[in-house]
Amino acid sequence: MIPFSLDLKTIKAVIFDLDNTLVTSNINFSQLRQQLGCPQDIDLLSYIETLNANEKTHANNIVFEHELSDAESSFPMMGCHELLMYLQENEIKTAIITRNCLAATHKKLTQNQISVGRVITRECFPPKPNPSSLESLAKDWGLMSNEILYVGDYFYDLQAAYNAKMPSCLVHHGKALTFSDAASLALNELSDLLFQFQSVKKN
């Protein structure tokens, strides 16, 4: 997967992942998979969709409880508020696309005083890496795919951006990740992305 090229000068909108991108998240997905009987190498949300009605309801309730508990302990990631303020001041559109449920997402945004133009949760569109949520935003905004940057911390985020033909930014928090090469840009923190935007504007 070769990422699409990124020119920050042409970016008119930035879409963010939520967990461990804008705010912290400490959900133990390995433990959660074990609790639900989901194999470790299978996507959790995809697995839940294969269950019968009663099992699906039970599994979704467990995931919901984990997400709400996680929201209560969340706090903003480094550079989150500063970057969002810069984007707002420079009239760059913003959105969040997350695999979280709406209730947990709303709690995280309210608790951490985060405001963006649009918020899309898993109730709205098929979850990432399906690109339909990104493509819908591009259409609503009337923007070309190369004018939108997707920012996330996981491979699903990079896949979603690639599937939507958008450049991507991986925020890896100093971790050596095997999928870093799949990102158009890989940085330690959001504060580094803010610096990149500021540098481009000065030039």
Beta strands, then each sheet from edge to edge (+ up, - down):
strand 1: 13-16
strand 2: 93-97
strand 3: 118-120
strand 4: 148-152
strand 5: 168-171
strand 6: 185-187
sheet 1: 3+ 2+ 1+ 4+ 5+ 6+
end
